[in-house]
Amino acid sequence: MNIKAQIPNFFTILNLFSGCVALVFVSNAQYELAFYFVCLGIFFDFFDGFFARKFGVAGPLGVQLDSLADMVTSGVVPGYVMFMLLRDYHAFGIESYVPFLGFIITLGACYRLAKFNIDTRQSDSFIGLPTPANSLFFTSLPVIADYFHQVIDMGIFYDKWALLIMTLLSAYIMNAEIPLFSLKVKDFSFAKYKLQVFFLIISLLMLIFLQILAVPLIILLYVLLSVFNNIVNKKATV
C-alpha cells in the first residue's frame, strides 16, 4: 500500500467523521457544537485536496470519497439544521410535513456534488455555490440567533417563510450557472489572486469585529464579489 496516496483519503474520512458528529449535535439542538464540527470537517476537506495535489496522488477514488464525505458534512447536516429550525421555531405539529422541506438543501447539495464530479469546467473556479460555503451559512444561523437575539432583531431566523425562501434559494444557487472564484491558490502571484486576497482580508476583519455574525455575511460577500468580477471580466472582453 502506498501510504502517501492514503493521506488525502485519511483527511476525507476525518471530514466524514466530523459531519457525523455534527449530526448528533444537531439532533440534540446543540447548534454551536454542530457548527464547530462542520467547520472542522471543511478544514479537513481543504487539506485532503491540498495533500492530493502536493503528493500528486489525486485519483478517481479520492474524488468519489470526497463527494461522499461532503454529502454528509455539507449536505445532510445543513438540511437537518433547517428541518430542526422549521420544526422547533414554528410548532407546525407532529402531523405537519412542512419541516421536511428543509431537506431541499440536502437534495440541492447532492445534485451539486454529482454535477461537480463530471464538470471539467470547475478545476480552477466554481460554477454555483460550493456546498461547504452553503453548509457554513445554514449551520451558523441558529448559533447567531442564540448569540444575538437580545441585542439584534433576529426575526428573519424565526419566520417560516424566510427560512423556506432561503432553503429554495440555496438549492438554486448551488446549481446555478454562476461562475464563482476559487480560493485554491496554486502560486503566490498577487496580480493573479488579488480578488482572493481582498476577499480574505475583508473576511478576516468581519470575523474579528462581527464574530459568528460574519459567517453568513461572508458567504453573501463571496457571491456578490464573484458576480461583480464576472461583470467586470465580461466588459473587459467586449
N, C-alpha and C positions, 0 to 999 in steps of 0.2 A: 504494500500500500504506500502511495506517495503521500507522506504526512503533510507536505506543503500544500498539496492540492485540496486537503481536507480542512485547512484552516478557515477559508471563507465559509465553507458549509457549517463549521462549528459556530461561527458568528450568526449564521442564518438560523440555526437551531435555537440559539440564545434569544434571537428575536421572537421566534415562535413561542418559546417558554415565557417570555415577558408578556406576550399577548394573552396567553392562557391565564397567567396570574392576574392580569388586568381584568379579565372577565370575572374572576372570582370576586374581586373588589367591587366591580360594578354591581354584581348580584347582591352584594351587601350594602349598596349605596355608599360605599367608601370611594367617592369620586376622585378625591385628591390623590390617593394612593394609586388608583387606576390610571390617572393621568401621568403620574411619575413613571409607571411601568410601561406605558405607551411610549413615553419619551425615551426610556431605556431601550425598548425594542427598536425604535427608529435609529438610535445611536448604533446599535449592533447592525442594523440594516445598512447603514452607511459604510461600516467597516468591512462587511462581507464583500461588497463591491470593490472597495479600496484594495483589499488584500488580493482579490481575484485578479485585478489589473496589475498590481505590484508584482505578483509572482507569475503572471502570465498563465494562469490556470483556469480562466473563465471557460465554461463549457455549458452544454445543454442541461446537465443535471443541476448545476448551480442556478441557472435561470429559472427552471421549474420550481426548485426548492425555495428560491427567494419569493416567488409569487405566492406559493402556498403559505409561507410564513406571513407575508404581508396580508394575505386574505384574512388571517385571524387578527393580527395587531391593528391593521389599518382598514379592515372591512367589517368583521364581526363586532369588534369592540365598539366603534362609533355608532353602529346600528343599534347595538344593545343599550348604549347610553341614551340614545334618542327614544327608544322604547320605554326605558325607565322614566325619562323626563315626562313623556306624554302620559304614562300610567300614574306616576306619583303626584304630578302637579295638577292633574285635571280629573280626578275622580270620575272617569268615564263609567266605572262599574266593571265588575268582573266579566260581564257578558259582552263588553264592548270590544270591537276589533280595531278601533282607531289606533291604539298604541303600536300595533304591529306594523303600521305604515312606516314607523321609524326604520324598519329593516330595508326600506328602499335604498338607504345609504349603503347597506351591505350588498345589495343587488348591483347598484351602480359601480361599487368598488370591484366586484367580481368581473363585471364586463370590462372595466378599465384595465384590470390586470391581465386578462386574457388577450385583450387587444394590444396591450403593450408588448407582449411576448412575440407577436408576429409583425409588429410595425417597425420597419427598418428606418423610419424617419426620426426615431427618438433616441439616437445614440448620443447626440451632443446637446439636445434640448428636449423639452416635453411638449406633447400636444394634449391639452386637457390637464386639469389639476392633478398632481400626483396623489395617490391615496394616503401616504404618510402625512402630507400637509392637511388633507381633509380630515384625517383622524385627529390631529392636534387641535383643529378648530372645534370639533364637536366634543371631544373629551375635556376641553378646557371650559366649556360653557357652565356646567354645574359647579365647577370649582370657583369660577368668577362670581356666580350667583351667591354662593355661600360666603365668599370673602367680602363682597362689597354691597350686599343687599341693604345695609343700614346707612350707607353714605351715598349710594348711587341708585337711581331708579333702574331696576333690573326687570321691569315689567315684560320686556320682549322675551325674556327667558322663561316666562310663566304663561305666555299666551300661546294657546294650542295652534292657532292659525299661523303665527310667526314661526313656530317650530316646524310645522308641516311645510311651509313655504321654503324654509332653509333646507329641509330634507330633500325636496324636489329639486331645488337649485343645485345642491351638491351632486346629486346623481347626474344632472345635466352637465355641469361644468367639468366634472371628472372625464366626461366623454366627448366634450365639445371640441371642435376643430380650432382650438385657440392655442397658438404656439406660446409656450412659457419658457423663460430662460432657465438653464440648469445651473446648480451650484457646484457641479463637479468641475474642479479646476485641474486641468491637465498640464499646465505650465504656469509660470509666475509673471506673465505679461499683463501689466496694469492696463495697457491700452485695449487689450482683448477682453479683460474681465472688469472694466471699470463699473459697469452696471451692477455686477455681483458684489463688488467691494462697497459701493454706495448702499446697496440694499442691506448688507451685513452690518455696516456701521449704524445705519438708521435703526435696524432691528435691535442691535445691542443697546442703543440709547433708550429705545422704547421699553426694553426689558428692565433696564436699570430704574427708570422713572415710573413705569406703569405696572411692573411685575407681571403677574399672571394675566392681567387685563390686556397686556400687549399681544398675547398669543393670537387670538382671532384677528386683531388689527394687523399683525404682521402678515398673516395669510392673505388678507384683503389687499394689503400693500403689494404683496408679491404678484397677485393677479393684475392689479391696476398698472404696476410698473411694466409688466410684460405686455399688456395691451398697448400702453403708451410707446414702448420700444418697438412694437410691431408697426404702429402707425408711422413713427419716425423712419424706420428702415424702408417701409413701403414708399414713402415720399422720396427718400434718397435714391431709390432705384427707378423712379419715374423719369 
